[in-house]
Amino acid sequence: EGVARILTQLNANKVCAPNGISPVIITKFAHLLSPSLTVLFNILISSKTVPDDWKKSYIVPVFKKGDKQNVKNYRPISLLCTVSKV
C-alpha cells in the first residue's frame, strides 16, 4: 500500500527521465506496478545495491536571471529515473 500511495502521488507533469518511462504511466498504473516494485525494492535493500541505470541522469541547464548569454546565469538540474526516487 505504501509504494502504491507514493506512486499515485508522483507529479505527472515532470519530464521523462533517462529510462524513458513517463511519470503519467507510473501514476496511472500504480496499483499494477506497486507489488512488483515492492519486491524489487526489498531485494535491492537486502542486497545493498542500486541498479546502474538508476544512477544515470540527464543534466539540463536552467536559466536563473540576468544575461542569457552568460553561462554563469544557469544552474544544472539533474533529471533522475522516477522509480529510483521512490
Secondary structure as UniProt FT lines:
FT   HELIX           2..8
FT   TURN            12..13
FT   TURN            18..19
FT   HELIX           23..28
FT   HELIX           30..47
FT   HELIX           52..55
FT   STRAND          57..63
FT   TURN            68..69
FT   HELIX           71..73
FT   STRAND          74..80
FT   HELIX           82..85
//
